[in-house]
């Protein structure tokens, strides 16, 4: 097994994979920490550098197959890294006025982010497969998202912030108090509506409660203007006519009122499901049915049932007429067998 840690895939790990392939056709690669944020990129790099094929991926574990016609003598040679390479110079992640914001607006967003609860807490050397998905869903509710990284190395959560900036995408605001604070930006697009929401400086100056109210109003207006397909409309109408669905006239109901409405509808729907059309019978048919029932009642009388069993026993075969009785007559007088007088022997 080959373990890929915070430094990612190195030349020495590639050599180790080929040494495993000399013994087994499949090599197990276990990824922990920063590389698990983007497992698709790890899979692509592994296949390109080693020439193998990933046959299974479960969480942060990859199974790399060497191929049918693998020849260890003709494999690519990688130089062994005997010294640490020079650290590349990356651009500054945290800017004083990032991407369309003034310094005052960015500082105000950072102050609001200090009161914001984190959406999750990242463990040291953990598996962060759903982190990008969780951040995208959190941006549907709030324009600021905070991730708790306490206990991790500073280089680790800075690398995670750089990957989130590229994959989500988003704008990094701060790494203060071992927490990643990110903003969704001006050109953010919702996953459900697909329309950009332009936020101005006046929105930033308002309170967070006002911004949440405007977002809720926007979603309500989007839901009201959305038109469903004619087939779905017909299905809804049919369900309402059959008392299987109900149309709420008042949307702003409290939890208790909504529960009361649901309970009332449940009783009505059960009555509609378990009710059957009534059958009306005339008087003549009632009389004939009563006569039939009176005749049928005789079958449930115990005395007459005993008489029927006695008649059945009387109508049974007379004694001595069964084939078994003939056999008893033949072999019953002793060991010596005697033919019957009415038998003719030739």
N, C-alpha and C positions, 0 to 999 in steps of 0.2 A: 504494500500500500504506500502511496505517495501522498504526503500532506502538503497542501498549498495554504500558506498563512498570509499575514498582512503584506508581505513584500511581493506577493503575486508569483507568477511563473518565472523561474530563472533557468539559466543554462544547465546548472547542476541537476535540477529536477528533470529536465529533458533527458539527460544522460541516465538518470536513475530509472526513468520509464523504460528506456531501451534495455537496460540491464534486467528489468523484470520480464520483459518480453522474451528474453532468452530462455526462461524457464516456463512461463505460462503465456498463453495467447491473449489473455485479458489482464489488464492492469487496473487496479482500483485507485482512484484519485479522490481524496477527501479535501474539501475546501471549507475553511473557517475564516470568520472575520470579514474584512473589507471586500475581498473578491466575490463573496456571495450576494452582494447588492446587484451585480450584473452577471448572472450565471450564463447568459447567452453569449456574452463576450468571452468568458473563460472557455466555453465549449468551442467556439470558433477558433480561438488561438491555439488550443490544444490540438485540434484536428489539422490546422495548417502547419504547425511546427513539427509535429511527430509523424504525420502521414497516416495516422490511424483513424478509426471511426468510433464515435460514441454510440454504444448500443443501448445504454440505459442510464437514466438520470433520476435519482430519488433524493430530493432535498438538496443538500450540498455535496452529495456523493456521485461521482461519475465513474462509469465502467468503460474503459478505452480498449478497443479491439485492435490488434496489430495488423489484421488482414490475412487473407489466405496465402498469398505468395510473398510473405515477409522473409527477407534474407538479412540476417544480422551483419553480414560482411559488406553489403552494399547500402547500408543505411547512411543517412547524412551524419557527418561528424560535427560536433559542437565544441568550440574551445572551452576548456575548463576555466572558470573565473577564479583566479588566484588572488585578486585584489578587488576592492570595492570601487565601482566606477564613480565618476564625479557626479554630484547631485545636480540635476538639471534645474534651471531657473524658471519657475512658474510665475505667471502673473498673480497679482495680489487678489485673494479671494474676497476679502471684506473691504469694500470701498466706503469712503465717507458719504458720498452721494451716489448711490448705485442706480443706474439705468432709469433715467427719467424722473428722479426724485431730487429735491433739494436737500441740503444738509439738515435743515430744520425738520422737514417731513420725515427723513430717515431716522432722526433722533426720536421723534414722537412715536414712530412705529416700534422702535426698540424699547421705549418706556412701556408701551402697551403690551409688548411681548413678555415683559417681566412678570406681569400679572396673569399671563395666559397659562393654563395647565398643559403639560406635555401630552401628546397623543400616545406615546409609548416610551418604554425605557429599553435601551439597547444593552445587552449583556456583553461582557468582554469575551472576545473570540467566539461570538455566536453566529447564527445563521440568519441572515437578513433578507430572505427571499421576497417577502411581501411588503418590504419597506416602501418601495416606490408606489405600489398600489395603495397603501394606507395613506400616504401623503396626498395622492391625487384625490382620494375620497374625502380627506379632511379639508381640502381646498374648496369643496362644494359647499361647506358650511361656514368657513371663515377664510379671510384673506391672509391671515397669519397662522403659521404652524410651528410648534416647538417640539423638539425631540430631546429626550433626556439621555445624556451619554456619560453620566457620572460613573467613575471607576475605569474608564477607558483611557488609553493613551491619547495625548493631544494630536499626534500625527494620524491616528486612526479615525477620529471623528472629523478631522479636517478633510481626509480623503473621502469619507462618506458624504460630507457636504458637497465636495466637488463633483462626485458622481450624481448626486441628486440634482445639482444645478444643470447637468447635462441631460439626464434621463427624464425628469418630471415634465418640463423644465420649470425653474423657479429662480428667485433672486436671494442670495445669501445676505443676511443682515448682521449677524453676530455669532460668535462662539463663546460668549461670556457664560461663566458659571458652569462650564462643561456641558453646555446645551446648545443645540443647533436651532437658530431662529431663521426661518425663511419666509419670504413673501411671494405671492403668486404672480405679481407683476401686472402691468397695464394690459398686455395683450393676451391675458388668460382666457381660455375657451373652456366652457363646461363640457363634460363628457356626455351629458344628457340632452342638451339643447343645441350645442354647436355654434352659438352666437357669442361673440366677444363682449365682455362687459368693460366698458371704459370707465375708469375711476379717476376723478379729478381731484384737485387739491382740496376742494371743499369737503369731499367725502373723508379725506384724511383728518381734517380738522374736527369733524363731528365725532361724537362718542361711538363706542363699539355697539351700543344698543341701537343707535339710529341706523348704523350700517347693516346690522342684522335685520332690522325691520324693512329696510329698502330691498334687501335680498329676498326676504320672504314675499314681499309684494310682487317682486319681479317674477318669482317662480309661480305665484298664483295666477298672474296675468298670462304667463306662458301656458299654464295648464288649461285656463279657460279658453284661450284662442286655439288650442290644438283641436283638430277635427279628426275623429276616429273614422275608420273605414265603414262603408255601408253594411258589410257583413256583421261586424261587431255591434253596430247599432241595432240591427235586427235581432241578434242574439240577446242583447240587453232587454229589448222590448218584450221578447218572448218570455224571458225569465221573470220580468216584472208582472206580466199577465198571469203566469203560472204560480205566482206568490213564492218564487224561489229567490227573488232579489227585491230590494226596496230602494227607492230614490229618496235621499234625505233632502228636505227642503231647507233646513237650517244647518249650515256647516259649522257654525261657531257654537258647538255643544260642549259642555263640560264632560268629564269622565263619567260622573254618576248619571247624568241625563242620557249620555250615549249608551251606557249599560242598560238603562231602563228601556230604551227604544229597541235595543237588540233582543232583550228578553221577550218583549211583546211580539216582535216579529218572529221569534223562534216558536212561540206558541201558535201563532197564526199559520206558519209554514208547516208545522207538524199536523195541525188539523187538516190542512189542505192535502198533505201527502197521504194521510191515513183515512180519509173520508171516501165513501163509495156512493154511487147514485142509488136512490131508493127504488125499490120494486113495488108497484101497486098492483094488488090482486083483487079481482072482483069477488062478490059474495058467493056466486055459484062455484067458483074455483075453490073458495075457502071451504065450502061444504064438502065438495068432493075430496079435498085434501084431508079434512077431518075424518071422513069415512075411511080413507086409506090408512090414516094413522091409527084409527081404532082397530082396523083389521090387523095392522102390523103389530099392535100391542100384544096380540095373542102369542106371538113368537117369544115374548119375554116372560111368559108365565112358567113357573118352575114345574107345576104339576104336569102341564101338557108336554113340557120338554122331557119329563121322565117317561110319559106314555110313548113318545116318539122313540126313545131309546129302547123301550120294551118291545114296540112293534118291530124295530129293526132286529132285535134278538130273535123274535119269533119267525121273521122271514128269512133267517139264516139257513144254511144247508142242514138237512136232517142228519142225525148221528149215524155213522157207519158208511156214509156215501163218499167220503173224501179218499183220495189215493193213499193217504197215510194209513187209513183204517184197513185197506186191503193188505198192505204190507204187515200190519200188526197181526192180522188173521193168519197170514202165511207162516210167520216166524214165531208166533206166540205159543204153540203147543209143545215145543221142545226143539232139540237140535236137529231132529230128523224132519226133513221137509216133505209135505204131502201135497199133491196137486189138488186143486178144487174139483168137485164132481162135475161142474158144468163146462170144464175145459176139455177140448177134443185134441187128442195127441195122435200124431201120425207116425 
